Amino acid sequence: MAINKHKVLIYDDKHEDCDLLSEMIKKICGEETVEITAVETYEEAMDLAWDDYCAAFLDIRLDKDKDGIRFAERLRSRSKELKIIFVTAYIKYCEEIFRVDPSGFILKPVTIEKVKKSLGFLLRLQELQKAIVFEDQNKVVRLFPVDISYVEIKGRKLCFFDKNCDQMCAVHVKIQSIEKQLPSFFVRCHYSYIVNLNYTKSMQRHYFVLSNGKIIDIAQRKYNTVKDQYLHFLEEDL
């Protein structure tokens, strides 16, 4: 499974701001994993409005009285999944931006910490696409976190389940060795379970509910730690 480049659009009428943001995104995500298109004029932006992007960083107050929020509405009409992040020095626009259901808001001056926080969803997607590799007896097993909803110990085997909660494979591997390879949004919530928080619908006192209704137990001695991990995950997701 090759990692596809994620397309990111930057629209800011100041050339130096486009360059700065482009360099920050490349530094955070890795130049080999993102394809950045930066435009400075309304005409250029409109030509690209119907392309497929995973994220768009938009200035709000643009040259010649152009409005980044109106351009965002055009993008949103094209895709409900697109992550729209507004970048502005004008905090007075804060209420208006919610018309387009934005994923983030960066107040200038832009810093790498602010940009990294807004790109949390993309960093998580990249982690999901990095394979974990381990040996099981005389064979090498290669799995992708994006395909795993949870992991469970059953008898002497470790079982991996897909997003539909169907078993993908069962191997003779210790859960501790797998736990070390998985991204941070996989949580060891029970002696027998590791759950991918991307596939969770809700968390109760004693269990997680996955997207398809599957129940995953939470050990009560782990509850406070697991709850903190879950809240941190939700905060990053927002």
Secondary structure, DSSP 8 states (H G I E B T S, - for coil): -----EEEEEE-S-HHHHHHHHHHHHHHH-TTTEEEEEE-SHHHHHHHTTS--SEEEEESB-GGG-BHHHHHHHHHHH-SS-EEEEEES-GGGTTGGGGG--SEEEESS--HHHHHHHTHHHHHHHHHTS-EEEEETTEEEEE-GGG-SEEEEETTEEEEE-TTS-EEEEES--HHHHHHHS-TTEEEEETTEEEEGGGEEEE-SSEEEETTS-EEE--GGGHHHHHHHHHHHHHHH-
